[in-house]
Amino acid sequence: LNINGGSIANATFDDFYGLLILEKGSIHVNQVLLAKGPHRASAYGIIPLAALSKKGRSQATGADQMNLKVSLDGADLSILPLLTDEVKTASGPTKGEVTISGTLVEPLITGSLQIENGMVKLASLSNPIQNIGVDIQFQGDRININNFSGIMGNGSYSLSGTADIAGQTLTNYNLMLTLNQLGIKHKYFNGPLTGALTLTDSGRRPVLSGHLTLENVTIDIPMVPEMEESTLNLGLNLDIYVKNKVHFYNPYLYDVWASGHVKLAGTTRWPTPSGRIVVDRGSVNYLRTPFKITSGSVEFTQMGTLEPVIRLAAQTRLQQTTIDLRIDGPASAMEMHLTSQPAMSQEQIITLLTWRNRGQTDGQSGIGRDELLGRLDMGLHIRFVTELENIFRDAFQLDEFRLVRDTFTSDRSDGQDGTISSREGYN
């Protein structure tokens, strides 16, 4: 068999060559060679047809068991982008040879896999994973991960542990992951991540336990989650510590510095969270108006969900009016209540916040000229003005910087009828 320029699943290849002979109930793999650029992987050996049945090793005689050797000495990590869209680029030679015996239902794997100084660039992360080192030993029914480490940003990760092979699944696994200031740069998370996690087999389900510490990070929690709901059923025993300089920031919704502790227990299908994150300082935006937070917390008290309960009190001042905003309830069903001094109704406050200096002309009913113009260009200027506010606030390290729409009179006459012309601007 010889194929030029083909694919297997999502992986494309330059050449695939195979010389296989079916004789006396066995497939003799004289050679199988898969090549992509300068990199290649090869295999050879014998696969009895009886080994492809549902029989286990105990039911198969020695002659009915596989003896297939897979060589990885010429392979490379550059095949990873071909296997998944999550990997953008990858490089680094692999070393090792693995022998697969037993049956398809109960394989027996011996050999090793090593990688030195590899590199993987994930599509969702700005920083590449560098200096990747891998040392995995296959000892029949057991896998020993002696080293699985790398560097990202100014930090590193290290994974080690063991697992048993039971048929086509893994059991008795005990994996330990250490994160040391791992530099993650994602659109929703930017900063170092430190912690220690373990994944163990409880018999019923995998259990993820350990702790993560957040310091000097910026987090943007999307209002509409992009990830699909997972069917993964993990036990949870996880502590998340929110410590120094943790910045929750979305340019259109919130700008908050917070601290606290959250405990995740139960399972991923039925979590039992506890703990709270307290707002140290910051602001929230409502109808493009920033409200300075006077008190606030995010509490994890709902059984069966990780959705937090938000409690916030915030205040802003427009001209001679002080407006208070209260938010209370689960994130997906928050109740928002506005009050003011001098007192106004909710509808009047919302109108003031939305159109501010775009009210009705005195003595007229319906929509005034200014309000009509405001409605026409609101969608255009709201994003531009918000971006300008963010640029100035970040550049000068200000807690609050706001451009207020207004109308002012110029000192320029049009030279014809003696009237004074006016134009719109921002203060």
Secondary structure, DSSP 8 states (H G I E B T S, - for coil): -EEEEEEETTEEEEEEEEEEEEETTEEEEEEEEEEETTEEEEEEEEEEGGGGSS--GGGS-GGGSEEEEEE-TT-BGGGHHHH-TTEEEEE-BEE-EEEEEE-SSSEEEEEEEEEEEEEEEETT-SS-EEEEEEEEEEEETEEEEEEEEEEETTEEEEEEEEEEEETTEEEEEEEEEEEEEEEEE-SSEEEEEEEEEEEEE-SSSEEEEEEEEE-SEEE---SS--S-------EEEEEEEEEEEEEEEETTTEEEEEEEEEEEEEBSSSEEEEEEEEEEEEEEEETTEEEEEEEEEEE---TT----EEEEEEEEEETTEEEEEEEEEEGGG-EEEEEEES---HHHHHHHHHHTT----TT--S--HHHHHHHHHHHHHHHHHHHHHHHHHHHTT-S-----EEEEEEEEE-SSSS-EEEEEEE-
